[in-house]
Structure formats: structure tokens, C-alpha cells
Amino acid sequence: MIKLNKVTKVYAGEVKAVNHLSLEVKAGEIFGFLGPNGAGKTTTIKMITGVIKPTEGKVEVCGIDIQKEPVKAKRLIGYVADEPIVMEKLKGIEYLNFILNVFQVPKDVRAERIEGLLKAFKLSHAIMDPVNTYSHGMKQKLSLIAALSHNPKVWVLDEPIVGLDPESAFILKKMMRNHADSGNIVFFSTHIMEIAEKICDRIGIIHKGQLRFVGTVEEFKKLQGEGTLEELFLEVTRSGTEKIDFSYLDNS
């Protein structure tokens, strides 16, 4: 349902943020996209969702070329950026209705969808308030509700857990599993190895714009040897840290 064929993105100054990346994500799976800061995760996600165009290569969502038929492809995607992007001068309900209008969701199904998502993320009490009064976590919840309210087949979530309280994070993970089990796709990036290990059907590790591994966590561990996912991830991305001297904290 998501297919990237030799996708490259070059920014000003000839910086290759993503370099000839090919990847297929199947229906019915949660795919975790891992990598250190600056590895190319967000750039890849923005190309999948059509926010930016690749310099080279092709992106397909559910068999649709996102460059040739961008509107048709984007209707199938629920996208949450790494930072909440919301219209802060609107009330929460006004923002949600604006998004639902964009995706042409029939009015007879809106109330039920919004009500269910607001209840799940415990945002009902604030939905009539201006978005600029929301906390960061509340804005993240509103972004998630907006992205999922048109019932898209493909969820593309960039660090979706960041900013959520533990209960909301738990609910989102349950929703991700249910969505994938219904034959859809959840593609998400994360820095939290424990989450990736627990809920992902497969993972992809990107470093310096190139895929270093694609497969299950178990396959990755067998390939790399002993250690936790976090330890093996640091080894593959060559971003292991030097030993830090904490002796100055010892007051004895």
C-alpha cells in the first residue's frame, strides 16, 4: 500500500537528505521507521504524504502515484507531523470541521466520528475552546483526531507519542494495532525503541538518508547479535555515545 522506488531528496547546497530509498509497506502491518536525528525520517514521511516532492524516484500510496494524482492519494492518508500543526485562532471544533470539509466527509457521519475520537483522547471538555489556549499535549491530540477523522486507510505518523500523556499513548497504540489488523497501514517514526519493539510488525532503520535494515525486530536481532534493540540500533547507526563521567555528581 506504500511503495517508494529509488526516492531521493536533495536540498539546497546539494545535501542528500534521502538517497535512492526503496521500500514497500504492506497492508495489515504497523511499520516503524527508526533513525537518529537528521537521518532522513521526516523528509521521507513528507515525500510519502506529498508535502514535498522527491528530487528523483516515485512514491505510490495504494497504487496511486502521489505526484500524478496528489489529491486522490492524499484522501487515503491520515498524516500527523512531528510538531502539532493546527489553526490556533479557531476553536477546536471549528478546526475539526474545517479538516472534515477538506476531506469531504458527509455531515451525517461526522458527529459520531468526532465524538468517539474526542472521548478516546479525553478532549471533549476543551473542544469549544480556542486552540491557542491548548497545551502542547492537547494540540497533539487535536492533530491526531483531525488526521484520523476521515477514516483513512493509511496512517502516517511522525513521532506521534511525543507530548501525549500515558493513557492517551496507550489508547493510540491500541488504535494503531486495530487499524493494521483491519487490513490497513500504520507507518510511524519513533525514537522510543521500546515502543517499536512491542508494537511493530516490521521496522526500517535509516541512517544518513539510506536504509540500513528492513525486517522484523527478531530478524534484526539475529542479524546483529546480542543486545537490546536500542543497543543494536546505536551500533548500526554508529551513534553510540562515549562513556560520560558522572563523578562530579558524587557528593560523598
C-alpha positions in Angstrom: 0.0 0.0 0.0 3.0 2.3 0.3 5.8 1.9 -2.2 8.9 4.0 -2.6 11.1 3.4 -5.7 14.6 4.8 -5.6 13.4 8.0 -3.9 16.0 10.8 -3.5 15.6 14.3 -2.0 18.3 16.9 -2.5 18.1 20.1 -0.6 19.9 23.4 -1.3 23.6 23.0 -1.2 23.4 19.6 -2.7 22.6 18.0 0.6 21.1 14.5 0.0 18.6 14.1 2.9 17.4 10.8 1.3 19.4 8.8 -1.1 17.8 6.2 -3.5 15.5 4.8 -0.9 13.3 1.9 -2.0 10.7 0.4 0.4 7.4 -1.4 0.4 5.0 -1.4 3.3 2.2 -4.0 3.2 -1.4 -3.8 4.1 -2.1 -5.1 7.6 1.1 -4.0 9.3 2.5 -1.5 11.7 5.8 -0.3 10.2 8.2 1.5 12.5 10.6 3.9 10.9 13.7 4.4 13.0 16.8 6.6 12.8 18.8 9.2 14.6 18.1 12.9 14.2 18.9 14.1 10.7 18.8 10.6 9.3 16.0 11.4 6.8 12.9 10.1 8.6 10.8 13.3 8.4 11.9 14.0 4.8 10.8 10.5 3.8 7.5 11.0 5.6 6.9 14.3 3.9 7.5 12.7 0.5 5.1 9.8 1.3 2.4 12.3 2.2 3.1 14.7 -0.7 4.1 17.6 1.5 7.4 17.8 -0.5 8.3 16.3 -3.9 11.2 13.9 -4.3 14.1 15.1 -6.5 14.1 11.7 -8.1 12.1 8.5 -7.7 8.5 7.6 -7.3 6.0 7.3 -4.4 2.8 5.3 -4.6 0.1 5.1 -2.0 -2.5 2.3 -2.5 -1.2 2.1 -6.1 -1.7 5.8 -6.8 1.3 7.9 -7.9 1.2 10.8 -5.4 2.9 13.2 -7.9 0.5 12.4 -10.7 -2.7 12.2 -8.6 -1.9 14.0 -5.4 -5.5 14.8 -4.3 -6.6 11.2 -4.8 -3.7 9.8 -2.9 -3.9 12.3 -0.1 -7.5 11.4 0.6 -6.3 8.0 1.7 -3.8 9.3 4.2 -4.0 10.5 7.8 -0.9 12.5 8.5 0.4 13.8 11.8 3.5 15.9 11.7 6.3 15.8 14.2 5.0 19.1 15.7 1.3 19.9 16.0 0.2 22.0 13.1 -3.2 23.5 13.9 -5.0 26.7 13.2 -4.7 28.3 16.6 -7.2 31.1 16.2 -10.1 28.7 15.6 -12.0 26.8 18.2 -11.2 23.1 18.4 -14.5 22.0 16.8 -14.1 24.7 14.1 -10.7 23.2 13.2 -12.0 19.7 13.0 -15.0 20.7 10.8 -12.5 22.5 8.5 -10.5 19.3 8.1 -13.6 17.3 7.6 -14.7 19.7 4.9 -11.4 19.3 3.2 -11.8 15.6 3.1 -15.5 15.9 2.1 -16.7 13.7 5.0 -20.5 13.5 4.9 -22.2 15.5 7.7 -24.3 12.6 8.8 -21.2 10.6 9.9 -19.2 13.5 11.3 -20.7 13.7 14.8 -20.2 10.1 15.6 -16.6 10.0 14.4 -15.6 13.2 16.2 -17.4 12.2 19.4 -15.7 8.8 19.5 -12.2 10.3 19.0 -12.8 13.1 21.4 -13.9 10.6 24.1 -10.9 8.3 23.4 -8.4 11.1 23.8 -10.3 12.9 26.5 -10.6 16.2 24.7 -14.4 16.7 24.8 -14.2 19.3 27.6 -12.0 21.7 25.5 -13.4 21.3 22.0 -15.3 24.6 22.2 -12.2 26.5 23.4 -9.8 28.4 21.1 -6.9 26.2 20.1 -4.4 28.8 21.2 -5.5 28.0 24.8 -4.5 24.4 24.5 -1.3 22.8 25.9 1.2 21.1 23.7 -0.3 17.7 24.5 -3.8 18.9 23.8 -2.7 20.2 20.4 -1.1 16.9 19.7 -4.4 15.1 20.5 -6.3 17.5 18.2 -3.8 16.8 15.4 -4.4 13.1 15.8 -8.2 13.4 15.9 -8.1 15.6 12.8 -5.8 13.2 10.9 -8.0 10.1 11.8 -11.4 11.7 11.5 -11.9 10.9 7.8 -11.1 7.3 8.4 -8.0 7.0 6.1 -6.6 3.7 5.1 -3.0 4.8 5.6 -1.8 6.4 8.8 1.5 8.3 8.6 2.5 9.4 12.0 5.8 11.3 12.7 6.7 10.8 16.4 3.0 10.6 17.4 3.6 9.5 21.0 5.7 12.6 21.9 3.6 15.0 24.0 0.9 12.5 24.9 0.1 11.5 28.4 0.5 7.8 29.2 -3.2 7.0 28.9 -3.5 8.7 25.5 -0.3 7.0 24.3 -1.8 3.6 25.3 -5.0 4.3 23.5 -3.2 5.4 20.4 -1.1 2.3 20.3 -4.3 0.2 20.7 -5.9 2.1 17.8 -2.8 1.6 15.6 -3.0 -2.2 16.2 -6.7 -2.3 15.4 -6.2 -0.2 12.3 -3.5 -2.5 11.0 -5.4 -5.7 11.9 -8.3 -4.4 9.8 -6.1 -4.6 6.7 -4.8 -1.0 6.7 -1.3 0.5 7.2 0.3 2.4 10.1 3.6 3.9 9.2 5.2 5.8 12.1 8.5 7.2 13.2 9.8 7.0 16.7 12.9 7.5 18.9 11.5 5.2 21.5 12.9 1.7 20.9 10.7 0.0 23.5 7.5 1.1 21.6 9.0 -0.1 18.3 9.9 -3.4 19.8 6.5 -4.0 21.3 4.1 -3.0 18.5 5.8 -3.0 15.1 5.3 -5.9 12.7 8.4 -4.7 10.8 10.9 -1.9 11.2 13.1 0.1 8.9 16.3 1.8 10.0 17.5 4.8 8.1 20.9 6.5 8.6 22.3 9.3 6.6 19.5 9.1 4.1 19.9 5.4 3.4 18.1 2.3 4.6 20.3 0.1 6.7 17.8 -2.6 7.6 14.2 -3.6 6.8 12.5 -6.6 8.6 11.2 -7.7 11.9 12.8 -6.9 15.3 13.6 -10.6 15.7 15.4 -10.7 12.3 17.3 -7.6 13.2 18.5 -9.1 16.5 19.5 -12.3 14.8 21.5 -10.4 12.2 23.2 -8.1 14.7 23.8 -10.4 17.6 23.3 -10.0 21.3 21.9 -6.8 22.9 18.7 -4.8 23.2 17.1 -3.1 20.2 18.4 0.2 21.5 22.0 -1.1 21.8 21.9 -2.7 18.3 20.3 0.4 16.8 23.1 2.6 18.1 25.6 0.1 16.7 24.1 0.1 13.2 23.8 3.9 13.1 27.2 4.4 14.6 25.8 6.8 17.1 27.0 5.1 20.3 27.9 7.6 23.0 31.2 7.9 24.8 31.3 7.0 28.4 30.2 10.0 30.5 32.0 10.9 33.7 29.3 11.5 36.4 31.8 11.5 39.3 31.2 15.3 39.8 27.7 14.4 41.0 29.1 12.3 43.8 28.9 14.5 47.0 30.3 11.8 49.3 
